[in-house]
Amino acid sequence: MSILEIEDLKKVYEGGFEALKGVSLEIEEGEILALLGPNGAGKTTLISTICGITTSTSGDVHVGGFNIKDDYRAARSLIGLVPQEINLEPFETVWNTVRFSRGLFGKKRNDAYLETVLQKLSLWDKKDSRIMELSGGMKRRVLIAKALSHEPRVLFLDEPTAGVDVALRKDMWDTVAELKRDGVTIILTTHYIEEAEAIADRVGVINKGELLLLEEKASLMQRLGKKQMKVELQDAIQSLPESLSAYDLALEEGGSVLTYSYDTRSERTGITTLLSDLSAAGLVLKDLQTAQSSLEDIFVGLVEEGQS
């Protein structure tokens, strides 16, 4: 069942700049969607428009069946937003910050629920601390607690680990995985490809206001992922023998390494016949290595393709 439906969403600013060029997508309840894209791709504009911070030029968005224009309060009450920037009242305590945020959405007081949120985010022992006393990583957790305070069904994380150290980033991934287990739908924008690779169910690639691709992470890796085999030769060669011209081979590292690219979806990789033909051409192998394309390779390729 779709919790979020976006249909032909466009945002054109004064002067004619198109920040969103007809984005359409559906997000299933309880899934984690990672939106990848370079700076200025439209990721934050998309989130801001869904959350009602920015008004769209045209198109429709429904959250839990509510239209964000016609039923704004009902739609917005289902959304939690963790923005990129840390913007918290420095002299307020963690507890009051989170409780106040719940009240803003007109929710009845529920200290037991808020305690559970703070416990899950490892903030309970900091509940009486003032925001100014917290580390950057802890402040980011407070932002998540604020976003969860009114029990949203959809959580937006806009670059949640920007500037966060590796250890804390791993903790954030664990937190996101736990939220998913609780049934929260999560839309994550990130520059860190490994985040998408580690936790997302689906991956969307957005660039210049257009959604270039939206696909299950596993099938994306399988569909676009190529494997490479690097063949290190005993002796360097100046050029490829004519008998090997039918293969997708590249001569690298001064003629001492052959790189063979092949499709992981094919029934036959061609490796067996290649090795046989290498031997027949009088080439002696020193070492073999294989490597799978990463999501980063795929992402970079798509963005470059979209720009050409």
N, C-alpha and C positions, 0 to 999 in steps of 0.2 A: 504494500500500500504506500502511495506517495504521500509524504508529509509536506513536501515543498514542490510546487509546480511553478516554473518560470516560462513564460511564453513570449517570444519575440521582444525581449526587453531592450529598449534603446535609450541612450542618454546622450543628448547633443547639447553642448555648452554654447553660450553666446560666442560668436566668432566662427561657429561651425565645427568646432572640434568634437568628433564622435568618440566618446569614451566607451560606449557600449553599442555594438552594431547588430542588434537583433539576436540576443542570447536566449536560447531555449534549452531547458533541461528539467528533468524530474529527479528528485532525491527520495530514496526509499526510507521508511521509518527504521531507525536503528542502525543505519550504515554510516561509515566514515568515508567522506569524499575529500580528496586532496585536490586543491586547485593550484596548479603550477603556472608560473608565468614570470617574465622579467619585470623590472620596475616599469610602471606606466602601462602595464598590459590591460588593466581594467579590473583587477581582482578586488581591490578595496572599493572601487565605485560600485561593483556588483553587490557587495555585502552592504554598503551604505544605502543602496537603493532598496534592497530587500527589507532592511531594518527601519526604513522611513527617514533616515538622516538626509538622504538625497532624493529628490523627486524625479521619477523617470520621465522622459519625453513621450514615450509610448510603450505599450506592452502591458502584460498582466503578471502579477505574482500572487499565488495563494499559499498560505501557510495553514496546514491543518484544515483546509477547506475555506478559510477566511481570506477575502481579498484585502491586500494591504492598503488599498485606497478607500474602499467602501466600508470595511470593518477593521480599521486600523488598530484600535485598542485590543480587540480580540486576537488579531494576528500577532501584534507585537508582544502580547503577554505570553505567547508560546515560544518567543525567541530570547536567547541569552547571547550577549555580544561581549567578546573579550577583544578590545581594540589593540592596535599596535603600541600606541603611546601609553605610558603609565601616568594616569591622571587621577590621583587620589588626594584626599584632604590629609595633609601631613600630620596635623595635631590630633586627629581622631583615632580612636582605637579600632582594631580589626573587627571586634564584635559589633560596635556601633555602626561601622561602615557597612557591614553586611546586613545588619538588621534594618538600617535605614533604606538600603536598596530594595529589600523585600517590600517595605511599606510603600515605596514609590509606585509599585505595581498593584497596590490595593489589596495585597494578600494579608490574611489574618495572621496574627503573631503565632509563630511556631518555632520556639527555641530549640525543641528536640531535633527538628529537621536541620536547622542551621548548625547545630552542634555536629550532626552527622556529616554535613558538608565540610566543615572545618577539620574534622577528624580525618576524613578521606584525603584532604589536601595537606595534611601534616601541619595544620595551622592552629590546632586547638590550644596548644601550650603557649601560643602567641596572641590569644584572643584579647588580652588586656594590654597588649603592647600598642604604642602609637605607631602609625604608619611610618613616620620619619625614622623610627628605630629599626626598621626592617631592612634586610638586604634586597637587592634588585630582584633576585629570584623569588623571595618571599612576597614581595609586592606583586609580582606577576601572578602568584597563587591567589592573592587577595582579589585580583581582578577576576579570576575564574570563579572564586567563591561568590563575588558580587553578581556575576552573570548567572550563577545557578541559584541564587537566593530565592527567586520567585518560581522555582520548579519548572523551568522551560522544557519543551520537548525537542527544540532545535538549538544547538549551540554553535555559534560562529567563533572560530579562533583565527584572528587575523595576525599572521606572523608571530605566533605565541612564544617562540623560542629565539627571537631575534636578540642577539647580544647576551644570550644565556650560555653558561659554560656547559661542556659536554655531559658532565655528571647530572646536572639539573635537567638538561634536555631529556635524558633517559628517564628521569623521574616523571617528567611531563608526559612522555609517551605512555608510561604505565598508568598515569592518571586518566588519560584519554581512553585507554583500553578499558579501564574500570567504568568510566561513564557510559561507554558503549554497552557494557554488560548490564548496566542499569536501564538500558533502553533509550538513551539519549542519542539523537541524530547529530552527527558532528560534521561541520564543513570547515576544513582547515586550509588556509592559504599559507604557502611556505616558499622560501628560497632554498630550503634544505631538501634536496632530492631524496636523501636517505630517510627523511621523515615519511614521505609519501610511500617509499618502498617498504618501510617497516610497519606502518600501521593502517594504511588506507585500504578500503575495499575496492573503491574505484578511483580513477585518476582523470582529472580534466586538465587540459592544457589550454590556456587562454593567452592570446597575444593581440595587441592593437585592437582591443575591444571585441574580438571574435573568439568563440569557442572552437578551437581547432580540432579537438578530439575529446571524447568522453567514453571511457571504456573500463571494464573490469581490469584491475591491475594485472592479474595473472594472465589473462588472455592478451592484454597489451604486450606484456613481456614476450609471450609466445609468438604473437603475430608479427611484431616488429623487431624482436630480439634476434640478432644474428650471432653466430658463434664464429670465433676466429681460431685458427690453429697456426701457431708460429713454429716453423721448422728451422732449427739452427743447423747450418751446414758445416761439415768438417773443414771445407775450403771455400773461401769466397769466390763468387763468380761475377763476371762483368755484365752478363745479360742472361735472360731466360732462354733455355734451349727451345727451339721451334716445336719440339714434340710436346711441350707443356703449355702451348699457347691457348688450348681449349679451357684451361682452368682459370678461375678467378684468383690469380696470384699477383702479389706485389713483392718486389725485391727491395729489401730494406737493410739498414745498418751496414752500408758499404758492401753489399752483395753477400753478406754472411747469413742473412735471415730471409726466409720466404714466408709471407703471410697469406694464408688461404682462408677466404671467407665462404661460409656455407649457411644455408637456411636450415634452422632447427626443425621446421615443419616437414621437410622433405623425407620421403621414405628412405632414400639413399643419400648419404652425405658426400659420397665420392672419395672419401678418405682412403679407402683400401686401394682403389685403382690409382689414385694420385701417388701413394707411397710406392706402388709397383712401378709406375712410370718414372718416378724420381730415380729409382734404382737403375732402371733401364737406360736413363740418360747419363748414368755414371756419377750421379751425385751421392755423396756419403753423408748420412744424417748423424748429427752430434747430439741433438736434443729435440724434444717435442713438448709444446705447451698449448693448452686450449683455454679460451676465455669467453665468457658470455657477455653480451652487451648489457650495460646497466641501464636503469631507467633514465639516468642523466644523459647517456649517449642518445637515447631515443628522443628525449625532451629537446636537447640541443638541435638534433636533426630536424624535428618538426618546426621549431621556431625559425631556423634558417630557411627552411622550405617555404614557410609563410611569408618571409621577408623578401624572397626572390621573385 
